[in-house]
Amino acid sequence: MADESVAGGVTVPDTKLAREATQLVRDETSDLIYHHSRRVYLFGALQGRRRDIGFDPELLYIGAMFHDLGLGTRFHGSGRRFEVDGADEARRFLRDHDVPEDSIRRVWTAIALHTTPGVPEFMEPEVALVTAGVEYDVLGIGYDDIAPADRAAVVALHPRPDFKRRILDAFTEGIRDKPETTFGNVKADVLEHYVPGFERGDFVRTILESPWPE
């Protein structure tokens, strides 16, 4: 079956790898995360077209689909950043499908860095565009860069009812049990707002209270 255009000439890859990734995410995540992940791919791809950036649609799709997998219940006790949990799951999936290591590295990096602003945009296209898709769908960064008709087509296919509140709930539940993993990253803001008693790490205090004498 040929890839079907969704918006702005962007298609969802119709390959065995993409179909199996979709099924895995469907089986392991909520409708909220599934629809968000698909939008991240589509908005990232639209940004890539707008910026005239060449990218591998299949790798971008895998990165987008796995980027929030680490928020799932089975990772709550991992003690690691949810981004790394998702990146490692994507790496296992891709190795099981004999994908080349350089492609796996791109996908792993795209997922691991998707909440680290100011870095991915200078890296490989797939890394840059997963973050661009996340920032578009969650933060509205570059909102007017995508044509209203294309934006509406994506949201019609993958609706976002009450998305702002629900994604914040998902972030909170995904990292509540491992608050130490938020040190130095944006998810500390989530726990500060939604988890009573949470104390964010302080980089300056960490330096001043280190065991070094001076």
NORCOR-V557391 format. One record per pair of residues at least 4 apart in sequence whose C-alpha atoms are under 7 Angstrom apart, sorted by the first residue. I is the first residue (numbers start at 0). J is the second residue. Records with the same first field share a line. If there is no record, write none. Layout:
I->J + J
This chain:
1->13
2->10 + 11 + 12 + 13
3->10 + 11
4->8 + 9 + 10
5->9 + 10 + 152 + 153
6->149 + 152 + 153
7->45 + 149
9->41 + 44 + 45
12->17 + 56 + 57
13->17 + 18
14->18
15->19
16->20
17->21 + 57 + 61
18->22
19->23
20->24 + 61
21->25
22->26
23->27
24->28 + 33 + 64
25->33
28->32 + 33 + 68 + 71
29->33
30->34
31->35
32->36 + 67
33->37
34->38 + 157
35->39
36->40 + 63 + 64
37->41 + 63 + 64
38->42 + 153 + 157
39->43 + 63 + 129 + 132 + 133 + 136
40->44 + 59 + 60 + 63 + 129 + 132
41->45
42->46 + 132 + 135
43->47 + 128 + 129 + 131 + 132
44->48 + 128
45->49
46->50
47->51 + 52 + 128
48->52
52->124
53->124
54->124 + 125
55->59 + 125
56->60
57->61
58->62 + 106 + 125
59->63 + 125 + 129
60->64
61->65
62->66 + 106 + 109 + 110 + 129
63->129
65->85 + 89
66->82 + 85 + 110
67->82 + 85
68->85
69->74 + 81 + 82 + 84 + 85
70->74 + 81 + 170 + 173
71->75 + 173
75->173 + 174 + 176
76->176 + 177
78->177
79->83 + 84 + 180
80->84 + 180
81->85
82->86 + 110 + 111
83->87 + 111
84->88
85->89 + 110
86->90 + 107 + 110 + 111
87->91 + 107
88->92
89->93 + 107
90->94 + 103 + 107
91->95
92->96
93->97 + 98 + 103
94->98
98->102 + 103
99->103
100->104
101->105
102->106
103->107
104->108
105->109 + 125 + 126
106->110
107->111
108->112 + 126
109->113 + 125 + 126 + 129
112->119
113->129 + 130
114->185
119->126 + 127 + 130
120->127
121->127
122->126 + 127
123->127
124->128
125->129
126->130
127->131
128->132
129->133
130->134
131->135
132->136
133->137
134->138 + 139 + 140
135->139 + 140 + 141 + 142
145->149 + 150
146->150
147->151
148->152
149->153
150->154
151->155
152->156
153->157
154->158 + 159
161->165
162->166
163->167
164->168
165->169
166->170
167->171
168->172
169->173
170->174
171->175 + 189 + 190 + 193
174->178
181->186 + 187
182->187 + 199 + 200
186->190
187->191 + 199
188->192
189->193
190->194 + 197
191->197
201->205
202->206
203->207
204->208
205->209
